[in-house]
Amino acid sequence: MKRASSLLAVVFLSACVPPGEPIVSDYNGDSVKIAMANAFGEGVRSAETDAAALRICNKGGKRTAEYASTSISGEYQVEHLYLCL
């Protein structure tokens, strides 16, 4: 019983860990995909994902990054697609 309660404590505490940084998973000059961990639903589009997409689009000579869609990529990951305009 003690082991089960210890395991539950670890699971509940892991939910308190902040989500990871946005990661560029694909870029082709016209669009960029920003991947986020999504184990507990924290991979939602945010100001951080918008800023990461804009930074990459700016490096490619584009002035803005327009959000297009979100898709599930794997069991614990989502990808946000942005168009570089």
Buried (B, 14 or more C-beta within 10 A) or exposed (E): EEEEEEEEEEEEEEEEEEBBEBBEBEBEEEBBBBBBBBBEEBBEBBEEBBEBBBEBBEEEEBEEBBBEEBEEBEEEBBBBBBBBE
